[in-house]
Every structure is written in structure tokens, then in C-alpha cells.
Amino acid sequence: MKIIKIILVLALFLVALALGSQNQAVVTFNYLLAQGDFHLSTLLGGVFIAGFAVAWLVFGSLHLKSQLQVRKLKRQINKLSPSTSTPTQGKA
């Protein structure tokens, strides 16, 4: 399953690269503080990478949060469950 995900991500990067190589027109891009003239391929690549990075950070932080919660809950289960190393029977 992990290999399929890696192949899918690589395919998306290749599609973005193919689209970018076909768009060499110079466009004016207005951003918050100024504007600039960029090749459309550079602009597409930059926006794609920025979007990928933002999505990776958001979902990575959600995954980390859930893993920390799982670890915390496992510790609570270990504290509440009876220990198997101590004998439960009395002396005979």
C-alpha cells in the first residue's frame, strides 16, 4: 500500500512537470505586497509545491496529534489493567 502512495505522489509530480513544461508564457502575478512577472511553468510549480507542503504540514500535525493521543491512552490502559507478573492467588 505504501508503494502505491509513493507511485501516486510521483505521478502527480510528473503531471505537474508536464503541464509546466507546456506553459512557457510570461504572466503578471499580483500577490499581497507587490506584483511580478513569472513564467507560467514556474508559477504552477511553485504553487503546486507550496500546496503540497501546506497539506503535508496540516495532515502531518493531525497524524502526530493522533499518535500522541494513542500513546497516552495505551499508557492509561497499562496503568488500569492488572499486572500479569504478580501472582493473584494467596498462599495455600
C-alpha positions as CSV (number, residue, x, y, z in Angstrom):
1,M,0.0,0.0,0.0
2,K,2.9,2.3,0.8
3,I,4.4,1.7,-2.6
4,I,1.1,2.7,-4.3
5,K,1.1,6.0,-2.4
6,I,4.7,6.8,-3.4
7,I,3.9,6.0,-7.0
8,L,0.8,8.2,-6.9
9,V,2.8,11.1,-5.5
10,L,5.5,10.7,-8.1
11,A,2.8,10.6,-10.8
12,L,1.3,13.8,-9.6
13,F,4.7,15.5,-9.7
14,L,5.3,14.2,-13.2
15,V,1.9,15.6,-14.3
16,A,2.7,18.9,-12.8
17,L,6.1,18.9,-14.5
18,A,4.5,18.0,-17.9
19,L,1.9,20.8,-17.5
20,G,4.6,23.3,-16.5
21,S,6.8,22.5,-19.4
22,Q,4.0,23.2,-21.9
23,N,3.2,26.7,-20.4
24,Q,6.2,29.0,-21.1
25,A,4.2,32.2,-21.3
26,V,5.1,35.1,-19.1
27,V,2.3,36.2,-16.8
28,T,2.0,39.0,-14.2
29,F,1.2,37.7,-10.8
30,N,-0.2,40.1,-8.2
31,Y,0.5,39.0,-4.6
32,L,-0.2,40.8,-1.3
33,L,2.6,43.4,-1.4
34,A,3.7,43.6,-5.0
35,Q,3.5,42.0,-8.4
36,G,5.9,40.1,-10.5
37,D,6.3,38.7,-14.0
38,F,6.9,34.9,-13.9
39,H,6.9,32.1,-16.4
40,L,3.6,30.2,-16.1
41,S,5.5,27.0,-15.6
42,T,7.5,28.4,-12.6
43,L,4.3,29.8,-11.1
44,L,2.4,26.5,-11.5
45,G,5.4,24.6,-10.0
46,G,5.7,26.9,-7.1
47,V,2.0,26.9,-6.2
48,F,1.9,23.1,-6.5
49,I,4.9,22.7,-4.2
50,A,3.5,25.2,-1.7
51,G,0.1,23.5,-1.7
52,F,1.8,20.1,-1.2
53,A,3.9,21.5,1.7
54,V,0.9,23.1,3.4
55,A,-1.2,19.9,3.1
56,W,1.8,17.8,4.4
57,L,2.1,20.1,7.4
58,V,-1.6,20.1,8.2
59,F,-2.1,16.3,7.9
60,G,1.3,15.6,9.4
61,S,0.4,17.6,12.5
62,L,-3.0,15.8,12.7
63,H,-1.3,12.4,12.4
64,L,1.2,13.4,15.1
65,K,-1.6,14.5,17.4
66,S,-3.5,11.3,17.0
67,Q,-0.3,9.2,17.6
68,L,0.4,11.1,20.8
69,Q,-3.2,10.5,21.9
70,V,-2.9,6.8,21.1
71,R,0.3,6.6,23.1
72,K,-1.3,8.4,26.1
73,L,-4.3,6.1,26.0
74,K,-2.1,3.0,25.9
75,R,-0.3,4.2,29.0
76,Q,-3.6,4.7,30.7
77,I,-4.7,1.2,29.8
78,N,-1.4,-0.2,31.1
79,K,-1.9,1.6,34.4
80,L,-5.5,0.4,34.8
81,S,-5.1,-3.2,33.7
82,P,-3.9,-5.7,36.4
83,S,-0.3,-6.7,36.1
84,T,0.3,-10.2,34.9
85,S,3.7,-10.6,36.6
86,T,2.3,-10.6,40.2
87,P,0.5,-13.7,41.4
88,T,-3.1,-13.2,42.3
89,Q,-3.5,-16.4,44.3
90,G,-2.9,-16.5,48.1
91,K,-0.7,-18.9,50.0
92,A,-2.0,-22.4,50.2
